[in-house]
Amino acid sequence: MLLKLRAILIAATLLSTFSLMGGVTIVTESIETKTKEKNVGVFLIDGDNVRIEPQENGDQTILYNLKEKTVTVLNHKEKSYMSMTKDQIDKMKVQMKTQMKAIMEQQKAALSQLAPEQRAAVEAQMKMMSGEEDKTPVKYTKTGKTAKWNGKTCVYYTGTKNGVKVEEMCTVPSKQLKCSMIELERLVQIGNDYSMDGQGDPSWQEFKTRGVPVKNVTYKDGKILGTHSIVSISKTKIGIEKFKIPKGYKKTEMPKMPGK
């Protein structure tokens, strides 16, 4: 009994120590090939809290509380915020998919007037929002190539759908990174729970065995659509205030879906 009690106390102390040590900061960079637009994102992870800056120093911040299953979107320009539960988001996704299917049916004639490339892009976006996109899983195959990422060796994989190349990624074993498996699982959980299709990023699904994708290149019809890479992963003391709604921000209501 005393040994069990001691083990519990040690575990509690360790958890408390890890909490005091702070969390993890992940900086990412995305580049769209066609427009050359570069976007830097920042992810802060500490326990069940995740803060995402989709664009560094941008107007929007997303706060996830994975324990309470809530998402809060901060609008820094208007100094406002909107909070939603996972249940509310799931209901909105169902409504949006239904409405997008109806819109696609209504807009068939208009879409036929667009240039083929533009029509394909619009249809792909609408199919994604309606849940009708191609759900064939991406198959990843090790290529044998390697590269360097922040002084570490990353291993290349090719991702294919129905035999067509759609992605290329380079991975690093998670144990070589400055974060724990739990912190990386938080990112996968967000993708799986809150993405439109509920499947998240396929390149992350097997990160425990394939490694963490630190470089991703997406392809369409043999052409590079864009690149996404992790610039850095570092242990940092974040502070609980980063996951709170700033003082003075006013609450706004969730937008009502048309016809509701």
N, C-alpha and C positions, 0 to 999 in steps of 0.2 A: 504493500500500500504506500509506504514511504517512498519507494523507488518510482512508483507511478506518479505520485505527487511531485516529486523532484523533476521528472521528465516533463510534466505539464508546465511547471514553473520555468524551466529552461526554455521550452518552446515559446512560451509567452514572452520571455525576455528577449529572445532572438527576434520575434516578430516586431516587438516594440523597437528594438535597435534598428532593424531594417527600415522601419517607418521613419525613425529620426534621421536616418542617413539620407533621406530624400528619395528622389526617383530618377527617371531617365529622360533625357532630351534627345529627340531624333530630328535631324534636319534633312529634308528631302529637296530634290530639284527635278522639275519636269520641263521638257522642251518639246514644243510642237514643231514638227518638221516643216510644215507648209508655211506657217506664219513666223517661225523662228522665235515665237513668244516663250519666254522663260519664266517659270513660276517656282518660288521657294516656299516650302511649307515647313511648319514647326509642330512637332508632337511632344507633349509633356505627359508622362505617365507616372502616377504615384498611387499604388494600391488599386482601388476600384475607380479611381478618378483619371479621366483622360481629357486633356485640353488640346484641341486642334486649331492651328492657325492655317487655314487653307492657303493663305497668301501672307507672307511675312509683312508685318506692319500694314495689313489690309483692314478693311472696314468690318470684317466679320470674324467671330470666334465661335467654335462649337465646344460645349462642355458635356461630357458623358459621365454619368454616375451609374456604373454598371451594377452596383449593389441595389440601388433604388430603381434601376431601369428607367432613367429619365435622360432626356436630351434638352439642353438649353442653348439657344442660338442668340449670341450677343450682336447687336448692331451698334458699333462704336460711333458711326456717323450720326445716328439719330439718338444715341444713348438710350437704347431700349433693348428689351429681351423678350423671348418667347420660349416657354417651357412646354414640353410634351412628354407623355409617357410612351413606353414601347407599344402598349396596347392601342393608344391613339394613333401612333404612326402606322401600325399594322392595318388599322381600319382605313386610314387615308390611302395607303398603297392599294388596297383592294378597290376602293372607289376610283382612284386614278386609273388603274388598269382597265376598269369597265368603261370609263369615259374615253380613254384613248382608243379603245377598240371602236367605239361609236364614231369618234372623230375620223379615224382612218377610213371607215366605210364612207363617211360623208365627203371626204376630201379626195377620193380616188380620181375623180375627173380633174381636179385642180393639180394633183401631183403628176398626172400624165403630161401636163404642159411644161414641166420643169426639165432642165437638161438632165441626161441620165445620171451623171455623177452627183448632181445636187439632189435629184429625186432619191437616189440610193441612200444618201446621207440622212435625209429627212425620214425616210421609211425606217432606217435602222434605229434612229432615235425614238421614233414612235413605237416601234416594236419592243424596244427595251422598256419603255414606260408602260406598255400594255402587257408585259410579261410574255410576249410571243417571240422573243429573240431566239436564235439558235442556242439550245442548251446542251449541245454536244460537248462533253468534257474535253478539256485540253489535255493532250498526252505529251508528257515531258520525257525527252530522251537525252542522256548525257552525250555530249559531242566529243569529249576528249580534250577540248581546248581549255586553257586556263588564262587568267589575267591577274593583275595586281589591283587591290582595292585597299587603300589606307595601310599599306605595308603587309597586307594579308593576301593569301592566294584564294581567288574565287574560281569556281568551277562552272563552265558553261553548259546550259541545257537548251535544247530547241523544243518549242511548244507547237504542236500541230493539232488541227481540227479537221477530221475527215481527210487526213493526209496532206493538208495544206498548211504551210508555215504561217503561224499567226503571232509568234512571240519568240524572243531569245532572251534568256536570263542568265545571270552569273550569281552564284550563291556562295556564302561563307558559313561554316558551321556555327551554330548559335553559341556554342561554348567559347568561341574566340571573341565574342562581342562583349561590350561593357554593359550588359543587362542580363536579367534572368529570363528563364523560359516563361515564367508567369507573365512578365511584362510584355513579351512578344505575343503571348496568347491573348492579351487584352486587345491588341490590334486586329487579330483574326476574328475575335468575338464581335467587335464592332462591325466589321465587314459582313459577317454572316448574319447578324441580327438586324442591321439597319439598311443594307443595300436593297435596291429595288427588287432584285431577283432572289434575295435571301441566300445567295451562294458565296458572296464575297469575292475576293481576288483569288483566282485559281492558283497563282504562283506561290501563294502563302500557305495553302492548305496542308502541304506536307513539309513544312519548313523544319520539322524536328528530324526528318530523315534526309531530305535533300539539301537543307541549309537555308539560310535567310537570303531572299533575293535582294541583293544590293544594287544590281543593275538590271533594268528591263528595257527591251526594245520591242515595240508592237509593230506588226506588219499587216497590210491589207493589199491583196492583189500584187504581192511581191514588192511593194513599196513600204518604206518606213513611215509610219504615222507619227511616232514620237518616241521619246526616251524618258525613262523615269529612273532616278537613282537615289540611294541614300548617301548623303554627303558625310554625315557623322552620327555616331551614337555615343553619348557620354552620360556618366553618372553625375547627377546634379542635385543640389538641395533646392527643391521647388517651392515649398510652402503652401499651405492650404488655401491662402488667399487667391492663388491663381485659379482655383476651381470654384470660386464664389462669384456671384453677380456683383459687379462694381456698385458702389454707393451712387445714388442719384439716377440709376437706370430705371426707366418705367416699363412696366409689363404691358405687352400687347397680346391680344387674343389670337388664337390660331385662325388662319384664314378658312372660311367656309368653302367647301367644294360646291361648284355650280350645281344648282338643282337640289341642294340640300337645305 
